[in-house]
Amino acid sequence: MKLYHVAVQQEDDWYIGRVLERGGATTQGRTLDELVFMLRDAIKALWNETDVQLELLLTPGIVVPEPRRPRHRKASA
């Protein structure tokens, strides 16, 4: 498994990630989960690597929203 470090910045409502070890892999996502998906897709397309681990290095000031909790419905009688 290959480890890549990713510098993450935030601009407006987008997270932007850039792979530090190799040039050319920069992408964005609306959420950090989407960013990771897009990074894995870019790494596969550029370098044909699928077994990778990503370490996200968040720049200071990045706002990460709290995860949403599922709403529980009241049981009807």
N, C-alpha and C positions, 0 to 999 in steps of 0.2 A: 504494500500500500504506500502510495506517495503522499507526502504532506505538503500542502501549499499554504502559505500565509497570505491573507487577503486584507489589504488596507480598505477600510470602509468609511465613506464620507456620506453626509446627508445633505441633499439640496432640495428645498421645498418638501414635497411629499415622497421623494425618491431616495433610495439607498443606492450608492454607487460603489462597486467593488472592483479592485484591481489586484491581480495576482502579482506578488512581489518577486517571486523566483524566476519568472519568465515573462517576457514582454508580449503584448498583444491581447491578453485576456482582460478586458474591462467590460463590465456590463452593469445593468441596473435592475432594480425591482421595487415594487411598491411596499413590500414587506421584506423582512430579513429572510423569511422562508422562501419567498419568490426569488430573492437575490441568490441564495444558495443554489436553487434549482437552475437558474440562468447561468451561474458560474460553472456548475457541473456540465451543463450543455455546451458551453463555450470550450471548456477543457477537452471534452470528448471530440468536438468538431475540429479544434486546432491541433491537438496533440494525440488524438486517438487513445486517451487514457480514461478509464472508467472506474478504476479502484483507487479513489483519491479521498483524502481527508482534508477538510478545510478548517483553518483556524482564522476566525474573523478578528481583526484588530480594529476596534472602533475608535475613531478620533474623538477627542473630548467634545462634549456638547451634544452628542447624538441622543436623540429622544427615542427610546424604545417603549412603545405602548405596552401597558399591562395586558396579558392574555385575557381574552373574553371568557367568562364563565358561562356554561350552558344554563339556559333558563329552565327551571323546573315547572312543569304544568301541574296545577292542582288536579287531583283525580276527581273525575265527575262521579256522582252517585248513581 
